[in-house]
Amino acid sequence: MPVFNERTHLAGTIDALATAIDGSGFDAELILVDDGSTDGSADVAGSSAEGRIPLRIVTQANRGRFEARRAGLSAASGDHVLFLDARVELLPNALRFVHERVRTEPVWNGHVYVETDNVLGDFWRLLAELAWRDYFDNPRTTSFGLAEFDRFPKGTTCFLAPRALLESAFGGFRSGYRDVRLANDDTPILRALAADERIHISPEFACVYAPRTTLAGFLRHSIRRGVVFVDGHGTSASRFFPYVVAFFPLSAALAVIALRRPLVAPAAVAASGIAAAAYGAQAGRSRRELATLAVATPLYAVAHGIGMWRGLAELVRNRVRT
């Protein structure tokens, strides 16, 4: 579990983890990697795990989620490793479900339910469900390999795999960014795993994720997603590669036009919300959900675009230094 200033979520996350371990069949320990937290996260983890889960805390200076996960993987000794973020609460029967299957189906990606306590939280849920309709239109126990890789939800937010496979994937990890804190630490790892083993997913192996729902947190996370999107999908292996390539000339042209006609920029931003709502309507979403898409998509589009331009700058900077 990589942790950076997550004391407000840790007690619930660890309590849910301990409940899921009980009776699951797994003999487990929790390795928490404190990635330079300044809010006493490690203390909260210690008190929350006491008497419920064997806990080891690995402390390092802030080096980002990838390096935190790699440090935790290096410290692990079990046959299987579950990556779990600090904002995630496992459902009670999640580990029992996969324990019965890991011998023949060793790699599992968690089905993520998103907490939706306001419009911004609901947007994160809708974004996932509309982006990965192949799965979310019919949630089921299934699997995917490289051929279907970009059509299913995936991430190391909640991900279980044999330690040896993870070590191999981490060993081959490469990023286009020099600063690994900005790198896409999900897609390259999971793409490498999918080349060796099919990745299974099921609503029975599931968790609840607490998204960023304050406006500042929402915008920061949206920018971050734009940065990692370029690193993870700026390759011809991704079905999103054409969108990455097209974004930069189109957004640059829009900026040039907006300098001459200032009303063009807000009109284009508003149009992103209208387009998202239209797609949601085609997918059969409710009026409330369509309103959420119309309101939140423009905010996300602007922030994500800023992140993509920052990602391009990181790619150029890395090439120049090389």
SEKEVEX-298955 format. One record per residue (C-alpha): x, y negated, z. Coordinates in Angstrom, 2 decimals, m for minus. Layout:
% residues N
rec east->X	north->Y	up->Z
...
END
This chain:
% residues 322
rec east->0.00	north->0.00	up->0.00
rec east->1.68	north->m3.23	up->m1.12
rec east->0.73	north->m6.14	up->1.13
rec east->1.28	north->m9.87	up->0.85
rec east->m0.69	north->m12.00	up->3.33
rec east->m3.75	north->m9.74	up->3.53
rec east->m4.45	north->m9.66	up->7.26
rec east->m8.13	north->m10.52	up->6.74
rec east->m8.72	north->m7.37	up->4.67
rec east->m6.32	north->m4.84	up->6.20
rec east->m8.42	north->m3.65	up->9.14
rec east->m11.32	north->m2.70	up->6.87
rec east->m9.04	north->m1.16	up->4.26
rec east->m7.18	north->1.02	up->6.77
rec east->m10.35	north->2.03	up->8.59
rec east->m11.92	north->3.17	up->5.31
rec east->m8.73	north->5.00	up->4.35
rec east->m8.62	north->6.86	up->7.68
rec east->m12.28	north->7.85	up->7.30
rec east->m11.65	north->9.13	up->3.76
rec east->m8.63	north->11.17	up->4.89
rec east->m10.57	north->12.88	up->7.71
rec east->m11.83	north->16.20	up->6.41
rec east->m10.47	north->15.61	up->2.92
rec east->m7.90	north->18.41	up->3.04
rec east->m4.99	north->16.00	up->2.56
rec east->m2.22	north->15.75	up->5.14
rec east->m1.45	north->12.06	up->4.69
rec east->0.63	north->9.20	up->5.95
rec east->0.34	north->5.52	up->5.10
rec east->3.41	north->3.70	up->3.79
rec east->2.75	north->m0.01	up->3.93
rec east->5.19	north->m2.28	up->2.11
rec east->5.11	north->m5.77	up->3.61
rec east->6.20	north->m7.91	up->0.66
rec east->7.30	north->m11.00	up->2.58
rec east->4.00	north->m11.69	up->4.37
rec east->3.87	north->m14.71	up->6.68
rec east->0.46	north->m14.08	up->8.26
rec east->1.24	north->m11.11	up->10.50
rec east->m0.16	north->m8.52	up->8.10
rec east->2.19	north->m5.82	up->9.41
rec east->0.96	north->m6.34	up->12.99
rec east->m2.67	north->m5.99	up->11.90
rec east->m1.77	north->m2.81	up->10.00
rec east->m0.02	north->m1.36	up->13.02
rec east->m2.94	north->m1.92	up->15.35
rec east->m5.48	north->m0.72	up->12.75
rec east->m3.63	north->2.53	up->11.97
rec east->m2.70	north->3.39	up->15.55
rec east->m4.07	north->6.79	up->16.51
rec east->m5.70	north->7.29	up->13.10
rec east->m3.01	north->7.50	up->10.40
rec east->0.74	north->8.04	up->10.67
rec east->2.15	north->4.68	up->9.54
rec east->5.53	north->3.61	up->8.18
rec east->6.13	north->m0.05	up->7.43
rec east->8.71	north->m1.03	up->4.83
rec east->9.64	north->m4.70	up->4.94
rec east->11.16	north->m6.68	up->2.08
rec east->11.43	north->m10.27	up->0.89
rec east->8.68	north->m11.29	up->m1.51
rec east->9.54	north->m9.47	up->m4.76
rec east->6.07	north->m8.87	up->m6.18
rec east->3.64	north->m5.97	up->m6.34
rec east->5.67	north->m3.80	up->m8.72
rec east->8.76	north->m3.82	up->m6.52
rec east->6.59	north->m3.28	up->m3.44
rec east->5.00	north->m0.24	up->m5.03
rec east->8.37	north->1.07	up->m6.14
rec east->9.70	north->0.68	up->m2.58
rec east->6.71	north->2.58	up->m1.24
rec east->7.12	north->5.30	up->m3.85
rec east->10.78	north->5.68	up->m2.91
rec east->9.82	north->6.08	up->0.75
rec east->7.09	north->8.63	up->0.02
rec east->7.67	north->12.33	up->0.61
rec east->4.28	north->13.85	up->m0.22
rec east->3.47	north->15.85	up->m3.34
rec east->0.91	north->13.22	up->m4.35
rec east->0.90	north->9.45	up->m3.96
rec east->m2.19	north->7.28	up->m3.70
rec east->m1.61	north->3.66	up->m4.65
rec east->m4.14	north->1.53	up->m2.80
rec east->m4.33	north->m2.25	up->m2.67
rec east->m5.02	north->m4.08	up->0.57
rec east->m8.37	north->m5.44	up->m0.69
rec east->m9.76	north->m1.98	up->m1.42
rec east->m11.95	north->0.22	up->0.77
rec east->m12.23	north->3.89	up->m0.25
rec east->m15.63	north->5.51	up->m0.14
rec east->m15.86	north->8.18	up->2.60
rec east->m15.89	north->11.25	up->0.31
rec east->m13.48	north->9.96	up->m2.35
rec east->m10.42	north->11.94	up->m1.26
rec east->m12.40	north->15.10	up->m0.54
rec east->m13.68	north->15.00	up->m4.13
rec east->m10.24	north->14.80	up->m5.73
rec east->m8.58	north->17.22	up->m3.29
rec east->m10.66	north->20.03	up->m4.76
rec east->m9.42	north->19.13	up->m8.27
rec east->m5.80	north->17.97	up->m8.12
rec east->m4.32	north->21.39	up->m8.83
rec east->m5.73	north->21.42	up->m12.36
rec east->m6.52	north->17.69	up->m12.82
rec east->m3.63	north->15.95	up->m11.07
rec east->m4.05	north->12.28	up->m12.13
rec east->m7.00	north->10.18	up->m10.98
rec east->m7.92	north->6.53	up->m11.47
rec east->m10.40	north->5.16	up->m8.95
rec east->m13.85	north->3.99	up->m10.00
rec east->m13.94	north->0.43	up->m8.66
rec east->m17.10	north->m1.17	up->m7.31
rec east->m16.70	north->m4.94	up->m6.97
rec east->m18.12	north->m6.83	up->m4.01
rec east->m20.48	north->m9.46	up->m5.37
rec east->m21.35	north->m12.00	up->m2.71
rec east->m21.41	north->m15.03	up->m5.04
rec east->m21.33	north->m16.00	up->m8.73
rec east->m17.55	north->m15.67	up->m9.05
rec east->m17.53	north->m12.23	up->m7.45
rec east->m20.34	north->m11.13	up->m9.74
rec east->m18.35	north->m12.36	up->m12.73
rec east->m15.42	north->m10.05	up->m11.90
rec east->m17.85	north->m7.11	up->m11.85
rec east->m19.39	north->m8.11	up->m15.15
rec east->m15.99	north->m8.67	up->m16.76
rec east->m14.96	north->m5.09	up->m15.98
rec east->m18.27	north->m3.53	up->m16.93
rec east->m18.49	north->m5.35	up->m20.28
rec east->m14.82	north->m4.85	up->m21.16
rec east->m14.97	north->m1.09	up->m20.52
rec east->m18.47	north->m0.26	up->m21.74
rec east->m17.38	north->3.18	up->m22.97
rec east->m17.31	north->4.18	up->m19.32
rec east->m19.51	north->1.75	up->m17.39
rec east->m22.54	north->2.17	up->m19.65
rec east->m22.50	north->5.80	up->m18.51
rec east->m20.36	north->6.27	up->m15.38
rec east->m19.40	north->9.93	up->m15.17
rec east->m16.62	north->12.34	up->m14.34
rec east->m14.41	north->12.30	up->m17.41
rec east->m10.83	north->11.76	up->m18.55
rec east->m8.84	north->9.89	up->m21.15
rec east->m5.45	north->10.13	up->m22.82
rec east->m3.41	north->7.85	up->m25.05
rec east->m5.94	north->7.89	up->m27.88
rec east->m8.68	north->6.47	up->m25.62
rec east->m6.38	north->4.61	up->m23.25
rec east->m7.61	north->1.06	up->m23.93
rec east->m11.29	north->2.02	up->m23.77
rec east->m11.42	north->3.00	up->m20.10
rec east->m10.94	north->1.02	up->m16.89
rec east->m7.62	north->1.64	up->m15.24
rec east->m5.20	north->0.19	up->m12.73
rec east->m3.04	north->0.95	up->m9.75
rec east->m5.53	north->m0.71	up->m7.41
rec east->m6.65	north->2.82	up->m6.51
rec east->m4.67	north->5.49	up->m8.30
rec east->m3.65	north->9.03	up->m7.35
rec east->m0.96	north->11.07	up->m9.12
rec east->1.86	north->13.54	up->m8.41
rec east->4.86	north->11.74	up->m6.98
rec east->7.19	north->13.24	up->m9.60
rec east->5.09	north->11.86	up->m12.47
rec east->4.97	north->8.42	up->m10.89
rec east->8.72	north->8.40	up->m10.31
rec east->9.29	north->9.23	up->m13.97
rec east->6.90	north->6.48	up->m15.13
rec east->8.45	north->3.91	up->m12.81
rec east->11.92	north->4.92	up->m13.97
rec east->11.00	north->4.10	up->m17.56
rec east->9.26	north->0.83	up->m16.74
rec east->10.19	north->m2.13	up->m18.94
rec east->8.78	north->m5.64	up->m18.96
rec east->9.17	north->m8.46	up->m21.43
rec east->9.63	north->m10.81	up->m18.47
rec east->12.83	north->m11.34	up->m16.57
rec east->10.91	north->m12.09	up->m13.36
rec east->9.27	north->m8.77	up->m12.47
rec east->6.87	north->m10.57	up->m10.11
rec east->5.05	north->m11.79	up->m13.23
rec east->5.11	north->m8.46	up->m15.05
rec east->2.15	north->m6.27	up->m15.89
rec east->2.73	north->m3.52	up->m13.33
rec east->m0.30	north->m1.42	up->m14.31
rec east->m0.60	north->m0.88	up->m18.05
rec east->2.97	north->0.25	up->m18.94
rec east->3.09	north->2.68	up->m16.00
rec east->m0.29	north->4.20	up->m16.75
rec east->0.34	north->4.35	up->m20.49
rec east->3.48	north->6.38	up->m19.77
rec east->1.51	north->8.70	up->m17.48
rec east->m1.22	north->9.17	up->m20.08
rec east->1.41	north->10.45	up->m22.50
rec east->2.00	north->13.41	up->m20.16
rec east->m1.33	north->13.97	up->m18.41
rec east->m4.92	north->12.96	up->m19.00
rec east->m6.14	north->10.39	up->m16.50
rec east->m9.39	north->11.38	up->m14.79
rec east->m12.03	north->9.00	up->m13.49
rec east->m15.30	north->9.54	up->m11.65
rec east->m17.85	north->7.59	up->m9.60
rec east->m17.15	north->10.22	up->m6.93
rec east->m13.53	north->9.03	up->m6.53
rec east->m14.39	north->5.44	up->m5.83
rec east->m13.61	north->2.35	up->m3.82
rec east->m14.96	north->m1.12	up->m3.17
rec east->m12.78	north->m4.08	up->m4.15
rec east->m13.03	north->m7.54	up->m2.56
rec east->m12.29	north->m10.05	up->m5.35
rec east->m11.15	north->m13.66	up->m5.11
rec east->m14.36	north->m15.64	up->m4.83
rec east->m13.23	north->m19.10	up->m3.77
rec east->m12.78	north->m21.44	up->m6.73
rec east->m9.05	north->m21.88	up->m6.06
rec east->m8.50	north->m18.15	up->m5.65
rec east->m10.57	north->m17.39	up->m8.74
rec east->m8.53	north->m19.80	up->m10.89
rec east->m5.17	north->m18.57	up->m9.55
rec east->m6.13	north->m14.96	up->m10.18
rec east->m7.43	north->m15.78	up->m13.67
rec east->m4.13	north->m17.44	up->m14.56
rec east->m2.27	north->m14.44	up->m13.18
rec east->m4.38	north->m12.11	up->m15.32
rec east->m3.49	north->m14.15	up->m18.40
rec east->0.22	north->m13.85	up->m17.64
rec east->0.14	north->m10.08	up->m17.16
rec east->m2.20	north->m9.63	up->m20.16
rec east->0.51	north->m10.86	up->m22.52
rec east->3.10	north->m8.57	up->m20.94
rec east->0.85	north->m5.52	up->m20.94
rec east->m0.89	north->m5.93	up->m24.27
rec east->1.66	north->m7.81	up->m26.35
rec east->2.53	north->m4.55	up->m28.05
rec east->1.11	north->m2.84	up->m31.11
rec east->0.30	north->0.18	up->m28.93
rec east->m2.57	north->m1.79	up->m27.39
rec east->m5.91	north->m2.29	up->m29.12
rec east->m5.86	north->m5.82	up->m27.68
rec east->m2.65	north->m6.71	up->m29.52
rec east->m4.45	north->m8.51	up->m32.41
rec east->m6.21	north->m10.73	up->m29.86
rec east->m2.92	north->m11.61	up->m28.20
rec east->m1.37	north->m12.50	up->m31.55
rec east->m4.39	north->m14.53	up->m32.71
rec east->m4.82	north->m16.45	up->m29.47
rec east->m1.73	north->m18.62	up->m29.72
rec east->m2.18	north->m20.17	up->m33.19
rec east->m5.92	north->m20.57	up->m32.65
rec east->m5.57	north->m22.24	up->m29.26
rec east->m2.73	north->m24.44	up->m30.55
rec east->m4.88	north->m25.53	up->m33.49
rec east->m7.76	north->m26.27	up->m31.12
rec east->m5.46	north->m28.43	up->m28.99
rec east->m4.32	north->m30.41	up->m32.04
rec east->m7.92	north->m30.96	up->m33.17
rec east->m8.94	north->m31.99	up->m29.65
rec east->m6.29	north->m34.72	up->m29.63
rec east->m8.13	north->m36.35	up->m32.50
rec east->m11.64	north->m35.41	up->m31.42
rec east->m11.71	north->m35.09	up->m27.61
rec east->m15.23	north->m33.64	up->m27.52
rec east->m14.07	north->m30.54	up->m29.38
rec east->m12.27	north->m29.08	up->m26.33
rec east->m15.23	north->m29.09	up->m23.91
rec east->m17.51	north->m27.87	up->m26.69
rec east->m15.20	north->m24.94	up->m27.37
rec east->m14.98	north->m24.11	up->m23.67
rec east->m18.77	north->m24.20	up->m23.33
rec east->m19.06	north->m22.01	up->m26.41
rec east->m17.06	north->m19.29	up->m24.64
rec east->m19.77	north->m19.12	up->m22.00
rec east->m22.51	north->m18.98	up->m24.61
rec east->m20.68	north->m16.21	up->m26.49
rec east->m20.18	north->m14.21	up->m23.28
rec east->m23.85	north->m14.56	up->m22.39
rec east->m24.84	north->m13.48	up->m25.91
rec east->m22.69	north->m10.37	up->m25.59
rec east->m24.20	north->m9.69	up->m22.19
rec east->m27.69	north->m10.00	up->m23.66
rec east->m26.77	north->m7.50	up->m26.38
rec east->m25.62	north->m5.16	up->m23.60
rec east->m28.97	north->m5.48	up->m21.85
rec east->m27.88	north->m7.57	up->m18.86
rec east->m30.33	north->m9.41	up->m16.61
rec east->m31.06	north->m13.13	up->m16.79
rec east->m29.13	north->m13.70	up->m13.59
rec east->m26.11	north->m11.90	up->m15.03
rec east->m26.35	north->m13.90	up->m18.25
rec east->m26.37	north->m17.12	up->m16.24
rec east->m23.29	north->m15.90	up->m14.34
rec east->m21.48	north->m15.23	up->m17.61
rec east->m22.45	north->m18.62	up->m19.03
rec east->m21.22	north->m20.48	up->m15.94
rec east->m18.06	north->m18.55	up->m14.99
rec east->m16.66	north->m17.54	up->m18.39
rec east->m15.54	north->m21.10	up->m19.33
rec east->m13.57	north->m21.36	up->m16.07
rec east->m12.02	north->m17.96	up->m16.63
rec east->m11.26	north->m18.63	up->m20.31
rec east->m9.36	north->m21.85	up->m19.56
rec east->m7.37	north->m20.35	up->m16.68
rec east->m6.66	north->m17.09	up->m18.53
rec east->m5.50	north->m19.09	up->m21.56
rec east->m3.12	north->m21.11	up->m19.41
rec east->m1.77	north->m17.84	up->m18.07
rec east->m1.26	north->m16.46	up->m21.58
rec east->0.75	north->m19.52	up->m22.59
rec east->2.85	north->m19.10	up->m19.47
rec east->3.37	north->m15.48	up->m20.43
rec east->4.55	north->m16.51	up->m23.89
rec east->6.96	north->m18.96	up->m22.26
rec east->8.33	north->m16.12	up->m20.10
rec east->8.83	north->m13.93	up->m23.17
rec east->10.70	north->m16.71	up->m24.99
rec east->12.78	north->m17.51	up->m21.91
rec east->13.78	north->m13.86	up->m21.57
rec east->14.74	north->m13.61	up->m25.25
rec east->16.80	north->m16.82	up->m25.08
rec east->18.67	north->m15.62	up->m21.97
rec east->19.27	north->m12.22	up->m23.55
END
